[in-house]
């Protein structure tokens, strides 16, 4: 038996039209008393790409503070944990449907939540100058002739990804080199990994590799979906002014098909707002023991 010190948790699949697709997320409730080390131990036990702990906010302007952990590190922000947690909190009656504000390391981020899923608006858009594609190609096991020609950049709205445009056939052949991915992530502030994508007519086929946080490949990545809007605007692949929509198919090669519905608002060729929407499906509910403090 678990004993008296337990916490309720849920596992949900995010950016999924049904359970056992998309990106799984563990959400641990009422964990305000846990230390950072205890939260990290719980995340390591679940061993999913992310585990979240919605706890009491520090400001009257937010509904809750979200702490987000990979198996090895805490993140200031992540997309599928934000979407999945907001949906679960609404489903459990802890927040009302409609507008929800999440406090996290990236600031105060608004979401729109309903019975099916949630829409997340990213933080301030950041984009680098164009970078050499060769190190990015090497980090994902691809060659120069796989490159589709659009200049790669680091971009994001809370955490940054390098966006590498390749042929559609090359997406499936990508193989991450974790050592090289870690070197790339260490080369600048707030860098997380590489998003490899093919692009045609407003649709992307993507794979996302985050070698620096104990997760080699992610089946659905909301933060990268938001960053893609920043990169698309900088690359001239969407309208220079006004709103553009795009969709991302991810997780196909992992057997976890995911669908991310996105929009970017641009002004003078630069993104000023990015949004990502997705459905959420519940998968499991249970209790987990509270780790012994260390």
N, C-alpha and C positions, 0 to 999 in steps of 0.2 A: 504494500500500500504506500501511497505517496506521503502520508502524514498530513499535518495541519497546514504547513506553509506551501500553498499552491496558488497559482494564478490561472485564470481562464485564458484560453487562446483560441483563435480561429485561423484556419488556412483558407485562403481564397486564391482563385486564379484570375489574373488581371490582364486586360486587353484580350479577352477570350470570349467567343460567342457561346461557349459551353465549358463545363468542367473538364479538367485534364487536358487543357490547352492553355495558351498564353503563358504568363509568368507567375509561378506560385509565390505567395507571400504569407508569412506568419505574422499575425498581429496579436500581441500580448497585452491584455487589458489590466488596468488598475495597478500599474507597476511603478507608481510614484516613489515608493520607498526603496526601490532597487538602486544600487550604485552603478556607475558606468561599468565596472568590472563584472558585476552580476549580469547586466544586460548583455555584455559581450559574451559571457558564458552561455546564456540562453540562445543567442544567435548562433553560436558555434554548435550547440546541440541540434538545433533545427537544420543547420547546414544548407539553408536555401540562399539564393543570391542576396536577399534582404529579409530582415525581421524588424518589425517596428514596435514602438512603445508609445502610444498616445497618452501623454501625461498632462498635468495641470499647466496651463499657459502662464506666462509671466506678464501678460498684457491684456487689458480689457478689449483690445482690438482683434483678438484671435479666439477661436473656439477651443483649441488645444495646441499643445507643443508636441511635435512629432520628432522622436529620436529614431534614427535609422541606422541599422548595423548590418554589414556583411559578416561572414564568418570570421573575419580578421580585423575589421576596422569600422569606426563610426563615420558616416557620411553627413555632410551638411545638407544634402538635398538628393532626392532621387524621384523619378517620375512614377513608376508603377507602385512603389510603396505609398506615395501620396494619394494616388487615385484609389487604390485598394482600401486603404485605411479610411478615407473619407466615406466611401460607399458603405463600409462595414459599420462605421459609427452612425450613419443615417439609418441603416437597416436595423440596428439595435435600439434606435430611438434616443441615442446620445446627442445627436445634432438633428436639426430640422432639415427636411429637403430644401433645396435651393442653394443660396450662397453660403459657403463655409470658408472660413479663413484659417489657414494652417500656419502656425509659427514653426520655423525650423532654422537651421544654420544659415540658410540663404535669405532669411528675412520672413516677411509675411506674404504668403502666397494664397490667392483666392481660387476656390473651386466652385463649380456648379454641380450639385449632386442630385440624382433622382434614383428611382427604383432599379434601373438597369445598370447604371455606372456613373461616371463622373468626367467632368472636363476640368483640366488643370491649366492655369495660366502661369507661364514661367516668369522668372525674375528678369532683371536687366539683361538685355542681349549683349554678348561680348563676342567679337570675332577678330582673329589675327590676320596679319598679312598672309599672302600665299606662301606655302612651304613646299619644300622638295618632296615629290612623291616617292622617291627611291627608298628612304628609310621606312616609310609606311608600308610600301609593298613588301619589303623584306620582313617586316614584323608580322605580316599575315600570309607569308609563304607564296606570294605572287610575283610575276615577272613584269618587266617594263611593257611588254606588248599586251598585258591585261588592263593597263591604264586607259581610261576612256577620255582623258584629255582635260576635264574641268579641274582647275587649280584646287588642290587640297588646302584646307584651312582648319585651324582649331576654332571651335565655336560652341556656344552654350548659353544657357539662361540660369545658371546656378552652379553647374559643373561643366567642364569643357571636354569635348570630343574632337578628334581629328576625323574629318570626313574625306573618304577616299572613293572617288568615282571610278568604277571598273565596268567591264562588260558583264552582261547578265550571266554568261557561262562561268566567268571567273568567280562570282560570288560563292557558288557552291564548292569551288576548289580551295577556298581560303583555309589556311591552317595557322592558328596563332602560334607565335614564338613568344612565350611568356617573358623570357629574359629581355628580348628586344622591346616588347610592349612596356615593360617596367622602365626601361631606359627612356622611352619616349615620354611616358607620363612624368618622369622626374625632370624633364627638360624645361618645364615651365609651371606657373602656378595653377593649381586647381585642375590639372589635366588627369583624365581618367582612363582613356583608351582610344581605340580606333573603331569607327563605324565604316564598314565596307558596304557600298551600295551600287546598284544599277538603277538608272532613272529613265523613265519614259512616260510622257503624257500625264504628268501629275501623280505618278505612282512610283514608289521605290520598293525594290527587293533588297533587304538589308540583313546584315549580320553584324553583331556588335561584340567586340572583344575588350575586356577590362582586366588586363593581366595584373594590375597593381593592387587589386583588392580581393584576391582569393577567388575570383570568378573568371574563368577563362572565356566563357561565352554566355550571353544572356538571351533568352528567347523573346523578350519584349522589353524595350528600354525607353521609358517615357522621357527621361532627360535627354537622350540622344535624339528622340523624335522632335523635341523642342529645339535643340541645337541645330538639327537639320534645317529647320525653317530659317535660322540665322544664316547658315551657310548657303542655302538656296538663294536668298536675297542677295548676298554678297557675290554669288557666282552668276547672277543674272538669269537664273533658271525659273524665276517667278516674276510677277509684275513688280516693277520698281516702285510703284505707288499703289496703295490700297491693299485689299485683302486677296489672298490666294489660298486655296485649299489643296491638300495633298494627302495621300494615304501611304502607309508603310505596311508591307507584308514582311514579317520577321519570324524566326523560330522554325521555319519550314525544315531546315536541315537537322533540327534537333527533335523532330517529331512533336513539336508543340506549336502549331500554327497560331500566329498572333496577328491582330488587326488593330492598327493605330490610326485614328482619323485626326488629321491635323490642319491647322490654319496658321498663316503668318500675315501680319500687317506690316507693310514696308512704307518707307518714305525716303525718296531720293536714293533708292537702291540699298537701303539699310533696314534691317528688321527693327521694329519698335515694339512688337508684341507677338508672342507665339503661344499657341494653345494646342493641347492634345487631349483627345477623348477616347474612352474605351469602356467596354462592358466588363462586369466583374461577376464571377460565379463562385459561390461558396463550395468548399470541398470537405472540410473537417472542422470539428469543434471538440475541445477537450481541456484538460488541465495539465500544467507542467509544474514540477517542483521548483521552489525558489532556491537558487544556488546558495551555498554557505558563503557568507562574506569572507573575503581574504584581505 
